[in-house]
Structure formats: C-alpha cells, structure tokens
C-alpha cells in the first residue's frame, strides 16, 4: 500500500513540475511529502521493522 502511495505522490510531483516548474511551491510541497514517504521506507528497511509489500 505504501508503494502505491509513493508512486501516486511521485506522479503528482512530476505533473506539478511539468505544469508549474520545478521550483514552484506546489512541486516542492509534493517533493517534500514524497521524501517523507521514502524516509519511512528506508527506516523500515534499515531497522528491520515491518516491510512494505
């Protein structure tokens, strides 16, 4: 489920970048949200916590 959310967030970020530019507030917001999701995955993978499917 997290993988699907990550992919959806990535797509939103790319769409925003294409429409408004890489440094727009919306693109940066989506990028930061994506970073948080990816950090969760990295934490889980590095600490042996529950893996995502």
C-alpha positions in Angstrom: 0.0 0.0 0.0 2.8 2.5 0.8 4.4 1.6 -2.5 1.2 2.7 -4.3 1.0 5.9 -2.3 4.7 6.6 -3.2 4.0 6.1 -6.9 0.9 8.3 -6.8 2.8 11.0 -5.0 5.7 10.8 -7.5 3.3 11.2 -10.4 1.7 14.2 -8.7 5.1 15.8 -8.2 6.1 15.2 -11.8 2.8 16.6 -13.1 3.2 19.7 -10.9 6.7 20.2 -12.1 5.7 20.0 -15.8 2.8 22.4 -15.3 4.3 24.9 -12.8 8.1 24.3 -12.9 10.5 22.5 -10.6 10.7 25.3 -8.0 7.0 26.1 -7.7 5.6 25.9 -4.2 3.3 23.0 -5.2 6.1 21.0 -6.7 8.3 21.5 -3.7 5.4 20.5 -1.4 4.8 17.3 -3.3 8.5 16.6 -3.3 8.8 17.0 0.5 5.8 14.8 1.0 7.4 12.1 -1.2 10.7 12.5 0.7 8.9 11.7 4.0 7.3 8.6 2.5 10.7 7.4 1.1 12.3 8.1 4.5 9.7 5.8 6.2 10.6 3.0 3.7 14.4 3.5 4.3 13.9 3.5 8.1 11.8 0.3 7.9 14.3 -1.4 5.7 17.3 -0.4 7.8 15.9 -1.2 11.2 14.1 -4.4 10.4 10.7 -3.0 11.1 7.7 -4.1 9.2 8.4 -4.3 5.4 6.1 -2.9 2.8 4.5 -5.1 0.2 
